[in-house]
């Protein structure tokens, strides 16, 4: 049995990348042994520089990943979507968290430890899926490097907005200063680019 949030068909459609290849009954058994977590407000679940005893599978909603550099600048690195796992690298490596993860309001997660993961899924399957996930992140990092190196500031701003938005999360809580940090440009350039997007009715802005 899976947690009673959704009809069984919704759980069967989740298909986490980390557990790709596990049977529907095996997935349900895994879900049933995880700890459900529901967040009404923005909540920090993983903290940069600290170790974690569990990872989090996103069932519904989103998780925001931020990184703080040595000068104290906070950068939104990624927004996790349903089916993705946050903290699996740190959980399996024993290393401290590379970034901070915050569950956004309305997020529903399942937390699990390494023992549960190893008990429910074959080691070969976890290794293969883990390698595929890391490959996807390498491709994403190369894409970000290409954006930073080859695109003008206005295009970088637009590409980062597209990267952070999804079909079911098109509202972003992002300041102009944060967007300027991501795009590597001035706030004036961000303000000018957003104004042009508003004029074309591509975006709306609210405080």
C-alpha positions, 0 to 999 in steps of 0.5 A: 500500500502507498500513502493514501494521498492519491488514487493508486494510478497516481502513484503508479504514474510517479516513476522516480528515476532513481527506482527506474526498473522496479515493478509497480508492486515494488514501488508501492512497497517502497512508498509504503515504508517511506515517511510522508512529509507535507509542507504548507510553508517553505521549509528547509529539508537539506542544509548546505555543509551539513550531513543528512540521514535521509533523501527526499522523493518529490511526489507533488510540488517542487523543491528549490535548490540554492547554493551560497558561495564564499562571498555569501551570494545565494544562487538558485541552482535548480528547481526539483520536480515530481519524481526527482530525489533530493539528497541521494548523492549525499545519502549514499556518499556520506558527504555533506550537502552540496546545496540547500534544498527548500520544499516549496508550499504545497510540496508532498515528499517521501523521506527515506534512508539508505537502508530502506533504498538498498532493501527495496531495490537491487544494488545493480539497479540503483548503480545504473540509475544513479549513473544516469542521473549524474549524467543528466546533471553533467549535461545540465551543467554543460548547458549552463556553462554554454549559456554563461559563455556564449549568450548575450545578457538578455538571452541568458536572462530568458534562458534562466527563466525558462530553466526555472519554470515548468508546465505546472510551475510557471510562477517564480518567486525570484528577485531581480538581484537573484536573476542578475546573479544567475545571468551574470549581468546588472540589475539594470539589464534585468529590469530592462529585459523584464520590461520588454518581456512584459510589453510583449505579454510574455511575462507578468510581474507582481510584488 
